[in-house]
Amino acid sequence: MNPLLLVRLWLMVFLHYFVWGSWYVTMGTYATTKLGFAGGQVGLAYGTTALGALLSPFIVGIIADRFFATQRILAFLHIVGAGLLYWVSTLQDFGGFYVVLLAYTITYMAGHGLTNTLALHHSKNPAKEFPLVMIMASVGWIVAGLTISWLKLEDNVGMFYLASGAALVMGLYSLTLPHTPPKGRGTPASLGTLLGFDALKLMRDRSFATFMICSFLICVPLSFYFSWMNVFMNEMNIA
């Protein structure tokens, strides 16, 4: 891969995960201390990411893969997401907070597949180059957490301002990314294909099935960790 292209893809992945890391870990602390949400409400708020991941294939499979270049739909989703994150920052009642956050997570979770598609499309040797690109996902997440700590934003609405600003930067930057045409344009597709059900055929492979089962089990405790670890650490005075 061309070094300049690698740097461009690094920045894409860094910004994408910086946005998520800016609010996701510390939202529980903000929701409980500033908004007064109950534990169940915090759990529902964090559950929007799971629902977003389930609903986002409608965007990726039906729209992005067939009608628009990947970098353009990625830009659109992040710019819209920036507005939604700012809107979330203005809400204090749980009903409105939940609905707008759900709308945002649908736009954001679609970006996971889009950034992967873009990186893979421009990799000459995906098996070796794609992991190198995705290193910046961890870096972006870590830098976001450190930034939240340095700016003392973990228990206030500033985390959403930071995430909104980063999402806007990511959206504008996406317009400069290499052109990645829709791979599904002009090809017939069933409803099952559009919704990704064809991927279930991979479960016939024992190794893949094992990987998916392990991934599912890992995500169960991970959900508890993300939702409550920051709250716990603050209560223990170690955050």
Residue, then its C-alpha position, 0 to 999 in steps of 0.5 A: m500500500n502506498p504510504l500516503l494512502l496508508v496515512r489517509l486510511w489511518l486518519m479515517v479510522f482514528l477519527h471514526y473511533f475517536v468519535w465513539g470513544s468520546w462519549y460511549v464510556t463516560m455516558g453512564t456517569y453523565a446520565t446518572t449524575k447530571l440527568g438523574f437516569a435510573g439504572g434501567q434507563v442507562g442500560l436502555a441508552y447503551g442498548t441503542t448501539a446494539l439496535g443501531a448495529l441491527l438496523s444499520p444494514f438497511i443503510v449499508g446493504i440497501i443504499a450504500d452498496r448499491f447507489f452511492a460511493t462509500q466515502r460519500i455516504l460515510a461523509f453524509l452519515h457523520i455530518v448528520g451524526a454530528g447534528l444528532l450528537y449535538w441534539v442529544s446534548t440539549l436533551q434532559d428527559f429520557g424519552g427524547f434522549y433515547v430516541v435521538l441517541l438511537a437515531y445517532t447510533i444507527t448512523y454511526m454503526a453503519g460507519h463500521g462497515l463503510t470504513n472497513t469496506l473502504a479500507l479493504h477496497h484500497s488494500k492490495n494485500p488485505a490479509k496483511e494491510f487491513p490489520l495495519v490500518m485498523i491499529m488506529a481504531s484502538v489509538g483513536w479510542i484511547v486518545a478520546g478517553l485521555t482527552i475526556s480525562w484531560l478536559k474533565l468532561e466525563d460527567n458533563v455534557g462537554m463529551f457530546y460537544l467533543a464527539s459532535g465536533a469530531a464527527l463533523v471533522m470526520g464527515l468533512y474529511s471523508l469527502t477527501l477519501p479515495h473514491t470507492p464506487p458502490k460494489g453492488r450497483g447493477t447486480p440483482a439482489s434478493l431481500g435476504t442478500l440486502l439484509g445480509f442473511d447470505a452471510l449465515k452460510l458461513m456458519r457451516d464452516r466450523s472455524f467461523a462458527t466458533f469465532m462467531i460464538c466466541s465473539f457473541l460470548i465476549c460481548v456479553p460482559l463487554s456490555f456491562y463493562f462499557s455501561w458501568m465501569n466509569v460509574f464504578m470507578n468514580e464511586m470508588n474514587i479511582a477515576 
